[in-house]
Amino acid sequence: MQIQVVKSKIHRVKVTGADLNYIGSITIDEALMEASNLIEGEKVSIVNINNGERLETYAIKGEKNSGEITLNGPAARKVQKDDIIIIISYATLDFEEAKTFKPWIIFPNEKDNSLT
């Protein structure tokens, strides 16, 4: 049996932009992606703390150490600049492997999305 478990989580980051005219995705500071073990193109779930919206999209790299968190395309309608969101990805694992799996969970500074 296989189950889905949390693989990566960026807990409580501030949205820095929303670009409705981009083709889609979420742009995430490369340093945050590396720290949370996310890769470009990976499917992510977005949870908006401010309004309760939940959506799925895919991650693309933003400039390293920029603090960028930009929702693109239709997802831009679900957030506003300065909203606080959680970014989550999941992995499908064998049931026994899942029991000992440890996810990459990071807690950036909400003011500037830095890792300090």
C-alpha positions as CSV (number, residue, x, y, z in Angstrom):
1,M,0.0,0.0,0.0
2,Q,1.1,3.5,-0.7
3,I,0.1,6.7,1.0
4,Q,0.6,10.4,0.5
5,V,2.6,12.3,3.1
6,V,3.9,15.9,3.5
7,K,7.3,16.1,1.8
8,S,8.0,19.8,1.9
9,K,6.5,22.7,3.7
10,I,7.2,26.4,3.7
11,H,5.2,27.6,6.7
12,R,3.9,31.2,6.7
13,V,5.5,33.3,4.1
14,K,4.3,36.7,2.8
15,V,3.0,37.1,-0.7
16,T,5.2,39.7,-2.5
17,G,3.2,39.8,-5.7
18,A,0.4,38.5,-7.9
19,D,0.7,38.5,-11.6
20,L,-2.6,37.7,-13.3
21,N,-1.0,37.9,-16.8
22,Y,1.6,35.2,-16.3
23,I,0.8,31.7,-17.6
24,G,0.6,30.1,-14.2
25,S,2.5,28.8,-11.1
26,I,4.0,30.2,-8.0
27,T,7.4,31.9,-8.1
28,I,9.4,31.0,-4.9
29,D,12.8,32.4,-3.8
30,E,15.3,29.8,-4.8
31,A,16.8,29.8,-1.3
32,L,13.4,28.8,0.2
33,M,13.0,26.1,-2.5
34,E,16.4,24.6,-1.6
35,A,15.8,24.7,2.1
36,S,12.5,23.0,1.8
37,N,13.7,20.5,-0.9
38,L,11.2,21.7,-3.6
39,I,12.2,21.5,-7.2
40,E,11.1,23.6,-10.2
41,G,7.9,22.2,-11.7
42,E,6.9,20.3,-8.5
43,K,3.2,20.4,-7.7
44,V,2.4,22.4,-4.6
45,S,-0.7,23.2,-2.6
46,I,-1.2,26.8,-1.4
47,V,-3.2,27.6,1.7
48,N,-4.0,31.3,2.2
49,I,-4.1,32.2,5.9
50,N,-5.8,35.5,5.3
51,N,-8.9,34.3,3.3
52,G,-8.9,30.5,3.6
53,E,-8.4,29.9,-0.1
54,R,-6.7,26.6,-1.1
55,L,-5.3,25.9,-4.6
56,E,-2.8,23.7,-6.4
57,T,-0.1,24.9,-8.9
58,Y,3.5,24.2,-9.6
59,A,6.7,25.9,-8.3
60,I,9.2,27.9,-10.4
61,K,12.4,29.4,-9.1
62,G,12.6,33.0,-8.2
63,E,15.8,35.0,-7.6
64,K,17.9,33.5,-4.7
65,N,17.6,35.4,-1.4
66,S,15.1,37.8,-2.9
67,G,12.2,36.8,-0.6
68,E,10.0,36.5,-3.7
69,I,6.6,34.7,-3.4
70,T,4.5,35.6,-6.4
71,L,1.3,33.8,-7.4
72,N,0.9,33.8,-11.2
73,G,-1.9,33.4,-13.6
74,P,-5.4,32.4,-12.3
75,A,-3.9,31.8,-8.8
76,A,-3.3,35.6,-8.6
77,R,-7.0,36.1,-8.0
78,K,-6.8,34.0,-4.8
79,V,-4.3,36.2,-3.0
80,Q,-3.3,39.7,-2.4
81,K,0.1,41.2,-1.8
82,D,1.1,40.8,1.9
83,D,-1.2,37.8,2.5
84,I,0.4,35.0,4.5
85,I,0.4,31.6,2.9
86,I,1.7,28.1,3.5
87,I,3.2,26.1,0.6
88,I,3.0,22.3,0.8
89,S,4.2,19.4,-1.4
90,Y,3.4,15.8,-0.9
91,A,5.2,12.5,-1.8
92,T,3.7,9.0,-2.4
93,L,5.5,6.5,-0.2
94,D,5.2,2.9,0.7
95,F,3.3,2.6,3.9
96,E,6.2,1.3,6.0
97,E,8.6,3.8,4.5
98,A,6.2,6.6,5.3
99,K,6.3,5.7,9.0
100,T,9.9,6.9,9.3
101,F,10.0,9.6,6.6
102,K,10.9,13.1,7.9
103,P,9.7,16.0,5.8
104,W,11.6,19.2,5.0
105,I,9.7,21.9,7.0
106,I,11.0,25.5,7.2
107,F,9.7,28.5,9.1
108,P,10.9,31.7,7.3
109,N,10.7,35.1,8.8
110,E,7.2,36.4,7.8
111,K,8.4,40.0,7.5
112,D,10.9,39.4,4.6
113,N,10.6,35.7,3.9
114,S,14.3,35.2,4.8
115,L,15.6,32.0,6.5
116,T,17.1,33.9,9.4
